Amino acid sequence: QLQLVESGGGLVQPGGSLRLSCAASGFTLDYYAIGWFRQAPGKEREGVSCISSSSGSTNYADSVKGRFTISRDNAKNTVYLQMNSLKPEDTAVYYCAAEEVLFRLCVLSLYEYDYWGQGTQVTVSS
């Protein structure tokens, strides 16, 4: 059974940091692009960052460039999202998703992704 499980969310003050993890089970991440998405109350789900399967190339939404860093550890079958300088507008449920694809740069379109985790809440507030 293919499964993605996010962890690492929580409550943090503005300017603080969190590291989210996305652990895969039932399949190996080597052949999958992984994306992080978020959805705030009353808003549509949006792409935050993604990392390609073969090249490891990354992509970021403009709103998080320079603050968030995505990385993958294929040995641990896990992808991470390091979030620094957090802002209240970063508050949302964060989801990771997997797309089975090789030799193409990852994209931040949620419609490309086949498997989704259940999400983890990130709240940035003083």
C-alpha positions in Angstrom: 0.0 0.0 0.0 1.5 3.3 -1.1 1.4 5.8 1.7 2.9 9.3 2.4 3.0 10.6 6.0 3.8 14.1 6.9 5.1 15.2 10.2 6.8 18.2 11.9 4.1 20.7 11.8 3.2 22.8 14.8 2.8 26.3 16.3 5.7 28.7 15.8 6.2 32.4 16.3 6.8 34.7 13.3 10.4 34.5 12.2 10.8 31.0 13.5 11.6 27.7 11.8 10.1 24.3 11.3 11.2 21.2 9.3 8.5 19.1 7.8 9.1 15.5 6.8 7.3 13.4 4.2 8.0 9.7 4.7 7.0 7.2 2.0 6.1 3.6 2.6 5.1 0.9 0.1 7.2 2.4 -2.6 10.6 3.9 -3.2 10.8 7.6 -3.8 13.7 7.3 -6.3 11.4 7.4 -9.2 9.0 10.0 -7.9 9.0 13.8 -7.9 7.8 15.1 -4.6 5.8 18.2 -4.1 4.8 20.2 -1.0 1.5 22.0 -1.2 -0.5 24.0 1.4 -4.0 25.0 1.9 -5.1 27.8 4.2 -8.7 28.1 5.4 -11.0 29.4 2.6 -8.2 29.2 0.0 -7.3 26.9 -2.7 -4.5 24.4 -2.3 -1.3 25.9 -3.8 2.1 24.6 -4.7 5.0 25.5 -2.4 8.0 23.5 -3.6 9.0 20.4 -5.4 12.0 18.2 -6.1 12.6 16.2 -9.2 13.2 12.4 -9.1 16.3 11.9 -11.3 18.1 15.3 -11.2 17.1 16.5 -7.8 16.3 19.8 -9.3 14.0 22.0 -7.2 11.3 24.5 -7.7 9.8 27.1 -5.4 6.8 29.3 -5.3 7.8 33.0 -5.3 6.2 33.5 -1.9 8.7 31.1 -0.2 11.9 31.5 -2.3 14.9 32.2 -0.1 13.0 31.0 3.0 12.1 27.4 2.3 14.4 24.6 1.2 13.3 21.2 0.0 15.6 18.2 0.1 15.4 14.4 -0.2 17.1 11.5 1.4 16.4 8.5 -0.8 18.1 6.1 1.7 15.5 7.1 4.3 12.7 7.4 1.6 12.0 10.8 3.0 11.7 14.3 1.7 12.1 17.4 3.9 10.9 20.9 3.8 13.0 23.3 5.9 11.0 26.4 6.5 12.8 29.5 7.9 11.7 33.1 8.6 8.1 31.9 8.9 5.3 34.5 8.4 1.7 34.4 9.6 0.6 34.0 6.0 2.5 30.7 5.9 -0.2 29.3 8.2 -1.9 26.3 6.4 -2.2 22.6 6.3 0.9 21.3 4.4 0.6 18.2 2.2 3.3 16.3 0.4 2.5 14.5 -2.8 4.2 12.1 -5.2 4.3 11.9 -9.0 5.8 8.9 -10.7 8.0 10.6 -13.3 11.6 10.5 -14.6 13.7 12.9 -16.6 11.4 15.8 -16.3 11.6 18.8 -13.9 9.0 18.7 -11.2 6.0 21.1 -11.4 3.9 22.9 -8.8 0.6 21.8 -10.3 -1.3 19.7 -7.9 -3.1 17.9 -10.8 0.2 16.2 -11.8 0.5 14.3 -8.5 -0.9 10.8 -7.9 -0.4 10.2 -4.2 -1.1 12.5 -1.3 -0.4 12.5 2.4 -3.0 13.4 5.0 -1.4 16.8 5.8 0.2 18.5 8.8 -0.9 21.8 10.4 1.5 24.7 10.5 0.5 27.7 12.5 2.6 30.9 12.6 1.4 33.2 15.3 2.6 35.2 18.2 
